C-alpha cells in the first residue's frame, strides 16, 4: 500500500511534468474536515488548482482506499 506522502509526491510529479501547467496548489485532504489528510484519514480527496495558457483550472477527485 502506498503511503500518503508517496501519493502526494506522485501527484506533484505528475503536475510538474506538464510544462504548460502552473500550479497554485495540489493537496490531499480529509473529505469530512477539508483539513490536510493524515495516514489515518478514511476518506481522502485530491484537490488541484493551476493555470494553463491563462485559464485557471480547478479539480478534485476521491482517492481510492486500498484493502489492508
MDTraj code that builds the backbone (N, CA, C; nanometers):
import mdtraj as md
import numpy as np

residues = "UNK UNK UNK UNK UNK UNK UNK UNK UNK UNK UNK UNK UNK UNK UNK UNK UNK UNK UNK UNK UNK UNK UNK UNK UNK UNK UNK UNK UNK UNK UNK UNK UNK UNK UNK UNK UNK UNK UNK UNK UNK UNK UNK UNK UNK UNK UNK UNK UNK UNK UNK UNK UNK UNK UNK UNK UNK UNK UNK UNK UNK UNK UNK UNK UNK UNK UNK UNK".split()
xyz = np.array([
    [0.0846, -0.1181, 0.0000],
    [0.0000, 0.0000, 0.0000],
    [0.0891, 0.1244, 0.0000],
    [0.0557, 0.2204, -0.0812],
    [0.1332, 0.3434, -0.0942],
    [0.1019, 0.4387, 0.0218],
    [0.2058, 0.4998, 0.0797],
    [0.1850, 0.5940, 0.1897],
    [0.1254, 0.7241, 0.1374],
    [0.0715, 0.8020, 0.2284],
    [0.0142, 0.9312, 0.1916],
    [0.1202, 1.0224, 0.1311],
    [0.2399, 1.0238, 0.1879],
    [0.3457, 1.1092, 0.1328],
    [0.3864, 1.0633, -0.0070],
    [0.3840, 0.9335, -0.0325],
    [0.4144, 0.8828, -0.1667],
    [0.3060, 0.9242, -0.2660],
    [0.1803, 0.9234, -0.2212],
    [0.0711, 0.9682, -0.3082],
    [0.0849, 1.1167, -0.3401],
    [0.1219, 1.1972, -0.2394],
    [0.1413, 1.3407, -0.2616],
    [0.2574, 1.3639, -0.3580],
    [0.3664, 1.2890, -0.3419],
    [0.4806, 1.3001, -0.4328],
    [0.4403, 1.2646, -0.5755],
    [0.3622, 1.1591, -0.5925],
    [0.3172, 1.1188, -0.7262],
    [0.2306, 1.2273, -0.7891],
    [0.1445, 1.2886, -0.7094],
    [0.0607, 1.3987, -0.7579],
    [0.1478, 1.5158, -0.8017],
    [0.2446, 1.5530, -0.7181],
    [0.3351, 1.6634, -0.7508],
    [0.4150, 1.6344, -0.8777],
    [0.4692, 1.5136, -0.8885],
    [0.5477, 1.4763, -1.0063],
    [0.4640, 1.4841, -1.1335],
    [0.3410, 1.4364, -1.1272],
    [0.2536, 1.4403, -1.2450],
    [0.2288, 1.5842, -1.2892],
    [0.2060, 1.6737, -1.1941],
    [0.1785, 1.8135, -1.2289],
    [0.3031, 1.8852, -1.2779],
    [0.4170, 1.8612, -1.2128],
    [0.5406, 1.9277, -1.2539],
    [0.5914, 1.8759, -1.3882],
    [0.5456, 1.7588, -1.4308],
    [0.5886, 1.7050, -1.5601],
    [0.5165, 1.7720, -1.6773],
    [0.4135, 1.8494, -1.6479],
    [0.3390, 1.9211, -1.7517],
    [0.3950, 2.0628, -1.7632],
    [0.4727, 2.0912, -1.8684],
    [0.5416, 2.2206, -1.8773],
    [0.4487, 2.3416, -1.8878],
    [0.3284, 2.3252, -1.9388],
    [0.2374, 2.4393, -1.9535],
    [0.1528, 2.4642, -1.8286],
    [0.1572, 2.3734, -1.7339],
    [0.0741, 2.3854, -1.6139],
    [0.1500, 2.4606, -1.5052],
    [0.0911, 2.5712, -1.4574],
    [0.1477, 2.6476, -1.3451],
    [0.0598, 2.6212, -1.2227],
    [0.1126, 2.5487, -1.1290],
    [0.0353, 2.5012, -1.0138],
    [0.0122, 2.6113, -0.9106],
    [-0.1126, 2.6228, -0.8627],
    [-0.1443, 2.7051, -0.7460],
    [-0.1357, 2.6175, -0.6214],
    [-0.2038, 2.5036, -0.6257],
    [-0.1948, 2.4094, -0.5144],
    [-0.2329, 2.2700, -0.5600],
    [-0.1843, 2.1733, -0.4868],
    [-0.2192, 2.0331, -0.5067],
    [-0.2030, 1.9659, -0.3713],
    [-0.3126, 1.9173, -0.3175],
    [-0.3057, 1.8570, -0.1843],
    [-0.4069, 1.7440, -0.1724],
    [-0.3870, 1.6640, -0.0706],
    [-0.4785, 1.5553, -0.0401],
    [-0.5415, 1.5878, 0.0947],
    [-0.6740, 1.5935, 0.0964],
    [-0.7451, 1.6374, 0.2163],
    [-0.8351, 1.5278, 0.2726],
    [-0.8784, 1.5503, 0.3942],
    [-0.9799, 1.4682, 0.4598],
    [-1.1155, 1.5193, 0.4107],
    [-1.1950, 1.4335, 0.3470],
    [-1.3242, 1.4774, 0.2932],
    [-1.4195, 1.5281, 0.4010],
    [-1.4077, 1.4789, 0.5222],
    [-1.5000, 1.5180, 0.6292],
    [-1.4680, 1.6560, 0.6859],
    [-1.3387, 1.6904, 0.6931],
    [-1.2989, 1.8151, 0.7595],
    [-1.2381, 1.9188, 0.6657],
    [-1.1985, 1.8774, 0.5465],
    [-1.1264, 1.9603, 0.4499],
    [-0.9901, 2.0066, 0.5021],
    [-0.9391, 1.9403, 0.6049],
    [-0.8030, 1.9637, 0.6520],
    [-0.7117, 1.8671, 0.5774],
    [-0.5803, 1.8939, 0.5804],
    [-0.4875, 1.8025, 0.5152],
    [-0.5049, 1.6625, 0.5724],
    [-0.5016, 1.5641, 0.4848],
    [-0.5214, 1.4254, 0.5256],
    [-0.4008, 1.3746, 0.6034],
    [-0.4255, 1.2731, 0.6829],
    [-0.3184, 1.2026, 0.7528],
    [-0.3256, 1.0564, 0.7108],
    [-0.2296, 0.9774, 0.7563],
    [-0.2289, 0.8348, 0.7224],
    [-0.3555, 0.7650, 0.7723],
    [-0.4176, 0.8171, 0.8769],
    [-0.5364, 0.7524, 0.9340],
    [-0.6678, 0.8042, 0.8757],
    [-0.6613, 0.9034, 0.7882],
    [-0.7826, 0.9570, 0.7267],
    [-0.8489, 0.8485, 0.6428],
    [-0.9781, 0.8300, 0.6620],
    [-1.0513, 0.7250, 0.5903],
    [-1.0892, 0.7705, 0.4498],
    [-1.1521, 0.8863, 0.4365],
    [-1.1978, 0.9362, 0.3059],
    [-1.1106, 1.0533, 0.2630],
    [-1.0268, 1.0272, 0.1615],
    [-0.9336, 1.1289, 0.1128],
    [-0.9788, 1.1803, -0.0233],
    [-0.9431, 1.3048, -0.0538],
    [-0.9749, 1.3658, -0.1824],
    [-0.8557, 1.4497, -0.2254],
    [-0.8174, 1.4383, -0.3525],
    [-0.7103, 1.5210, -0.4082],
    [-0.7718, 1.6490, -0.4639],
    [-0.7123, 1.7622, -0.4291],
    [-0.7545, 1.8930, -0.4802],
    [-0.6392, 1.9521, -0.5596],
    [-0.6699, 2.0055, -0.6776],
    [-0.5671, 2.0641, -0.7634],
    [-0.6209, 2.1923, -0.8243],
    [-0.5362, 2.2949, -0.8276],
    [-0.5702, 2.4193, -0.8966],
    [-0.4438, 2.4724, -0.9621],
    [-0.4601, 2.5286, -1.0805],
    [-0.3464, 2.5852, -1.1514],
    [-0.3910, 2.6537, -1.2793],
    [-0.2924, 2.6934, -1.3564],
    [-0.3165, 2.7717, -1.4777],
    [-0.2553, 2.7046, -1.6001],
    [-0.3279, 2.7091, -1.7120],
    [-0.2775, 2.6665, -1.8423],
    [-0.3190, 2.7726, -1.9428],
    [-0.2218, 2.8368, -2.0044],
    [-0.2481, 2.9388, -2.1073],
    [-0.3486, 3.0441, -2.0617],
    [-0.3340, 3.0932, -1.9386],
    [-0.4206, 3.1991, -1.8889],
    [-0.5562, 3.1543, -1.8384],
    [-0.5822, 3.0251, -1.8392],
    [-0.7100, 2.9717, -1.7910],
    [-0.6856, 2.9004, -1.6582],
    [-0.7630, 2.9373, -1.5555],
    [-0.7483, 2.8719, -1.4254],
    [-0.8321, 2.7448, -1.4231],
    [-0.7673, 2.6369, -1.3857],
    [-0.8321, 2.5063, -1.3777],
    [-0.8368, 2.4622, -1.2317],
    [-0.9512, 2.4125, -1.1891],
    [-0.9694, 2.3631, -1.0530],
    [-1.0397, 2.2280, -1.0634],
    [-0.9862, 2.1273, -0.9922],
    [-1.0487, 1.9954, -0.9985],
    [-1.0264, 1.9216, -0.8671],
    [-1.1021, 1.8163, -0.8486],
    [-1.0872, 1.7310, -0.7311],
    [-1.1261, 1.5897, -0.7695],
    [-1.0766, 1.4945, -0.6906],
    [-1.1030, 1.3545, -0.7208],
    [-1.0917, 1.2729, -0.5924],
    [-1.1867, 1.1830, -0.5679],
    [-1.1733, 1.0973, -0.4497],
    [-1.0538, 1.0037, -0.4659],
    [-0.9884, 0.9756, -0.3558],
    [-0.8746, 0.8835, -0.3560],
    [-0.9255, 0.7461, -0.3149],
    [-0.8850, 0.6440, -0.3870],
    [-0.9269, 0.5076, -0.3544],
    [-0.8556, 0.4600, -0.2287],
    [-0.9286, 0.3864, -0.1479],
    [-0.8715, 0.3276, -0.0272],
    [-0.8418, 0.1817, -0.0572],
    [-0.7160, 0.1418, -0.0370],
    [-0.6766, 0.0031, -0.0617],
    [-0.7193, -0.0857, 0.0537],
    [-0.7550, -0.2077, 0.0216],
    [-0.7876, -0.3049, 0.1266],
    [-0.6598, -0.3435, 0.1990],
    [-0.6678, -0.3540, 0.3307],
    [-0.5476, -0.3870, 0.4091],
    [-0.5459, -0.5319, 0.4458],
])
top = md.Topology()
chain = top.add_chain()
for i, resn in enumerate(residues, 1):
    res = top.add_residue(resn, chain, resSeq=i)
    for name in ("N", "CA", "C"):
        top.add_atom(name, md.element.get_by_symbol(name[0]), res)
traj = md.Trajectory(xyz[None], top)
